[in-house]
Amino acid sequence: MDMLLHEVEGFQNQNQNNSQNVVTEDKVFKVGQMVLDRKCPHKGWKLYYNKNENEFKCPCHHSRFNMRGDCISGPACPSNIRI
């Protein structure tokens, strides 16, 4: 049985299929022991976590970041969001 928790600010999102936990706070994402900035390095917009694609996205110019914080597409590349 799959267990999925909806993303809510300050709470964990857990998907047992990939065992990734994402905690969304006001200024950061916490992925396991890693802390990632929620501010897009391109224009400073607040990133959101897309649980269906298991990545972080910017609503402005659609830059995409993987779970390690690396930019995988968009104008923010080659920057990353690791703190």
Helices and strands as residue ranges (DSSP letters): E 12-15, E 20-24, E 28-31, E 34-37, E 48-50, E 55-57, E 64-65, E 71-73
